Amino acid sequence: MEIRPLRDDEIEEVVRLWRRSRDASQPWLEARAGHTADEDLRFFRATIARENDVWVADDRGVVGFLAIAGQRLGWLYVDPSAQGRGIGSRLLDKAKALSPAGLTLYTHQRNERARAFYERRGFRAVRFGMSPPPENEPDILYRFDSQQG
Ligand SMILES: CC(C)(COP(=O)(O)OP(=O)(O)OC[C@H]1O[C@@H](n2cnc3c(N)ncnc32)[C@H](O)[C@@H]1OP(=O)(O)O)[C@@H](O)C(=O)NCCC(=O)NCCS
């Protein structure tokens, strides 16, 4: 498996993976938000890809991705069919290497699997809050400091 930068011609495939992963990990939120596939694609192109560095995990096809801007790890998603094989760990190691000064990220309080995943990899919760409208979902700000990692 290789971790490498996203290519433009892969964006649609990655956006479909992102949706599958969100549907599997937070179905309650996806049902409430009701984003269409076109909205996902527009948001990915206009915001995620434009404002972040996007890296993919390629295992004879894209199986996960991360999007990072400075110390902020904004998105980390692995295809549900590829989870539990160490791909998320490899992507997170890449994010740590890209930002040696440390990382911050938000996750939803209900996403217990992601919380356990980050906490086992050196992240600590620094603030419990609420994501901005229209999402309005309880969230947690996590921080990783490489000196403690
Ligand atoms: C969180 C996430 C990125 C982890 O990716 P991954 O490729 O499964 O990660 P790994 O295989 O490296 O590690 C998975 C860990 O979860 C555990 N796990 C718990 N439930 C599991 C399940 N149903 N299937 C597979 N692994 C599971 C594994 O045992 C492993 O435990 P460890 O921390 O003791 O090593 C992935 O689950 C994901 O994409 N989730 C949905 C999106 C998400 O929540 N992203 C984070 C939002 S901030």
The ligand as a Gaussian input file, in Angstrom:
#p B3LYP/6-31G(d) Opt

LIG

0 1
 C      -11.414000       5.888000      12.244000
 C      -10.868000       5.232000      10.958000
 C      -10.225000       6.301000      10.080000
 C       -9.828000       4.182000      11.326000
 O       -9.367000       3.566000      10.111000
 P       -8.963000       2.015000      10.052000
 O       -8.305000       1.770000       8.731000
 O      -10.101000       1.164000      10.418000
 O       -7.854000       2.011000      11.211000
 P       -6.878000       0.834000      11.697000
 O       -7.183000      -0.435000      10.959000
 O       -5.513000       1.392000      11.622000
 O       -7.290000       0.698000      13.243000
 C       -8.644000       0.444000      13.585000
 C       -8.791000       0.221000      15.067000
 O      -10.200000       0.106000      15.325000
 C      -10.482000      -1.195000      15.830000
 N      -11.830000      -1.569000      15.439000
 C      -12.909000      -1.355000      16.222000
 N      -14.002000      -1.761000      15.598000
 C      -13.633000      -2.231000      14.379000
 C      -14.346000      -2.783000      13.279000
 N      -15.675000      -2.955000      13.298000
 N      -13.647000      -3.126000      12.165000
 C      -12.310000      -2.950000      12.138000
 N      -11.603000      -2.428000      13.173000
 C      -12.251000      -2.085000      14.281000
 C       -9.338000      -2.035000      15.327000
 O       -9.180000      -3.176000      16.134000
 C       -8.174000      -1.062000      15.521000
 O       -7.904000      -0.999000      16.907000
 P       -6.531000      -0.433000      17.562000
 O       -6.744000       1.051000      17.686000
 O       -6.438000      -1.104000      18.897000
 O       -5.402000      -0.776000      16.625000
 C      -11.999000       4.493000      10.195000
 O      -12.673000       3.659000      11.101000
 C      -12.990000       5.400000       9.512000
 O      -12.796000       5.813000       8.365000
 N      -14.097000       5.689000      10.204000
 C      -15.171000       6.451000       9.615000
 C      -14.783000       7.879000       9.411000
 C      -14.370000       8.544000      10.665000
 O      -14.976000       8.376000      11.710000
 N      -13.310000       9.343000      10.531000
 C      -12.832000      10.149000      11.591000
 C      -13.675000      11.377000      11.636000
 S      -12.822000      12.626000      12.535000

